[in-house]
Amino acid sequence: MDNNNLFSIGELAKLIGITRKIILNYEAKGLITPDKKDGAMGNRYYTIDTFTKIRAVRTLQNLGLSLDEIREYYSGATDLKPMLDRLEKMRDELNLTIEKLKERISGQDDNVKQITIEPQVIYRRVHNAISITDKTNLLRDTALEAMRLHGIDTTKRMYFTEHTAEDNEETSYCVAVPQGSEGEYISLIPELKAISLFHHGAYEDIPRVRKRLVSYAEENNIKLSGIFRNIYLEGPPQHKDKSKFITQVIAIVQ
């Protein structure tokens, strides 16, 4: 084999941006083997194919797979469904994060959007409260209950409240829980049509956003169900400054 077509271990490490130790660890795990070894000096050399495989291994590692899982993946010795489920969950979580970052960058957008809300399983508690402080504490308490009993579905918007236009005091405090959760206070929300605005600022200003949604519905002959939802993207856990809160305010369509 022509050495001009081979990479030394040092060259390979530099090209990929990893250490020699990582490459040797891949060998120890059975993921790659040297394409040529210098018998006298023990030097290792690798082809472009090995370079390509290492890049693929790095990609799978960056997606959260262990080296053992990657080896089993390449050998066909593992059930790929759990791996696929994990990667799809990571994708969904990443999409939610990207959506939130885009909203943070764009700032207050006064354009109402017509959206479809995907089905999800929730843990729902209904309480009466007037003050924003009491409502915030009730949502925290509900989230804690849901986590202890069922866990959290991080691929969905995790925390939101719902109330009717007529009664802003009786509020449903909702937490997204994993598919298959069963028990008291568990319910499945079907796919819903809605109109939506993102609100940047204090919760005290949310009624103004709801009025904007109602006006939009009237102007566009959209019949609302009378149910409003506040989805909390960023709030007290992330910011002390209320002006940095981000809440998606939604009016459910009939």
C-alpha positions, 0 to 999 in steps of 0.5 A: 500500500502506497504510504502517500495514500495513508495518514499517520495517527498524528495526521489523522488526529489533527485532521479530525480535531481529536487526540491520538488517545481517542483514536487508540480508544476507538481501536480498543473498542473494536470500532477501527483497526490500523490499515497498516502498521510498521512492524519495526516502529509500531507506527499506525497508518490509516486510509481515507475510509478509516478517516470517514468512519471515525468522523461518523463515530464522532457524529454518533458520539455527539448525539449521545451514543456510547462507544459500545452502542456505536459498535453494536450499531455497526455490527448489527447486534442491537435493536435500533428502535430504542436508539431511534427513539432517543435520537428523535427525542433529542431532535424534538428537544433541540427543535424546541430550543431553536424555536425559543432562541429564534423568539428571543432574537426576534423580540416582540412580534405583534403578528398573530399566527395560526397554528396547530398544537400537537396531541400531548399527555398532561398532568392537570390540576384545577385551582382557583387563584387571583394573584400572579404569585399564587398562580406561579406557586400553583404551577410550580407545585403541579410540576413537582407533583407531575415529576414525582409521579410520572416524570416530564416529557421534555419534547413538549412545551412542559408547563402551561395554564388554561382558563376560559374567557369568562373565568380567569380565576379558575385555572388548569395548571398543566404539565407535559408527562410521558406518553403512556402515563396513567392515573388521576389527573392524567388526560390526553389533549387532542390536536387543536387549532389555535391562534398565537402571539409571543409575549415578551414581558411581565405576566401582568401584561398578558390580558392585553395580549389576549385582547389582541387575539380576540380582536384578530379572531373577530377581524378574520371571522375565526370562532374561538372556543373561549379557552386560552392557554399560556405556555411558559417558555422563559420566566422566573427560573431563568430571569429576575427581570420580568421584561425578559419573560417569554410566554406564548399566549394561545386562543383555542379555535372551535 
